[in-house]
Amino acid sequence: MEKPCILATRLGSAGGIYQCFAPSIEKHFTIISTEEFELKEQELAGKIRAVFVWGHALNIDRNLLQSLPNLIVVVNGGVGVDHLDIPLINSFGVKVCNTPHIVDNATADLGMGLMLASARKILDGHMFSVDHSMDYLSETFMGNDVSGATLGIIGMGRIGYKVAKRAQGFEMKILYHNRNRRPEEQEQAVGATYCEKMEDLLKRSDFVILVVNLSPQTHKLIGSKELAMMKPTGTLINISRGLVVDQDALVDALQRKIIRAAALDVTYPEPLPRGHPLLSLPNVIVLPHLGTHTVETYRLMVERMVTIALAALSGDAPPDEVKV
Ligand SMILES: O=C(O)C(=O)CO
C-alpha cells in the first residue's frame, strides 16, 4: 500500500544533517521535501497528509494551506509555536501539535552551558588557544563564579524548572518569577524563592535567564528599563525567543556597561546578519538557536512527531495538540 506523504522542512533535503532521522519517518510515510514540493506541487499536493516543521523554515500561510486539500495535521518539532498561525491553520480543519517534554532537558542544559561559557570565558579561552592573539594573563580570561551566585529564572514552566534543578547542583541561590507561583513543595525541592515582582528578581540576580514563551505579554519583556534594574555585574541569558528582549536596548546596555554580559541562544532575526552590533561586542555569546540540537533529543522528537501524525491520520485525538 502506498504510504501517506508528509511535507518536511530541513529533514527531506538530500544530505541535510537531519537525514539521519529520516528512516524512522520513512517506516510510515513518504517524505516530500519543501524543495521537491516546489518543483512538483500539482502532482504532490493532494497526497500530503501531514507537515513536519522546525521553526521558521516553512511559512504555513493561507496559500500553502489552500494548496494542501488533504492535510490533517501540522506537527512542530519543539515546544514554541509562536511562528505558527494556529487559528488560521485550524480554520482549514487542520490540527497543530508540538513536542513538549522531549526538549526540556536539552534546552535547560544549553542554558546552563551558556551561563558557564559566559561566566568562565570559555569561548575567549578557546580563541586564545587557537590563535594566541591575546595576552594569556589579560583580564579577558578572568571570569566569575557560577557556584554560589544568584540565578533569576524568568518563566518557571517545565524548562525553567529543569534549569532550577541544574542550578541547585551548582549551589546557586535561585529566584524565580512566573505568572503562577509553583506549589511550596516544588519550590523547596529545587530551593527556589518566588519573586512576585520581576523587578526584585532583576535587582538581586547575578545571572538572569529567560525561559518564557513568546506571547503578546512577553514581547520585549526585557527592555531598557528592565536592563537598568539589573546589577552592573549581571549577565542576561536568553533561551526562550529573541523577541522577548528588546535587542536595541540590549546592545545599548552592553555598550554602556549597564550590564556585564549576555549569552543568547535566540535572537531576531535568526541568524543575526553579519555586522550586527551584538556580534562584535565583547562579553556576548550568540548561538544560532541550538536549544534542542542534540542527536538524542532529535531522535526522540522525530519519533514523537511520527506517533502524533499516525494518531491524527487514524482519526484519533493526536497527543500534544496545541489549542488556542
Ligand atoms: O523547543 C523549542 O521551541 C525551542 O526553541 C528550544 O530551543
The ligand as an SDF file (V2000), in Angstrom:
LIG
                    3D

  7  6  0  0  0  0  0  0  0  0999 V2000
   11.5070   23.8260   21.6290 O   0  0  0  0  0  0  0  0  0  0  0  0
   11.6280   24.9850   21.2370 C   0  0  0  0  0  0  0  0  0  0  0  0
   10.6680   25.6260   20.7760 O   0  0  0  0  0  0  0  0  0  0  0  0
   12.9200   25.6540   21.2700 C   0  0  0  0  0  0  0  0  0  0  0  0
   13.0800   26.6540   20.6460 O   0  0  0  0  0  0  0  0  0  0  0  0
   14.0130   25.1440   22.1220 C   0  0  0  0  0  0  0  0  0  0  0  0
   15.1770   25.8980   21.9400 O   0  0  0  0  0  0  0  0  0  0  0  0
  1  2  2  0
  2  3  1  0
  2  4  1  0
  4  5  2  0
  4  6  1  0
  6  7  1  0
M  END
$$$$
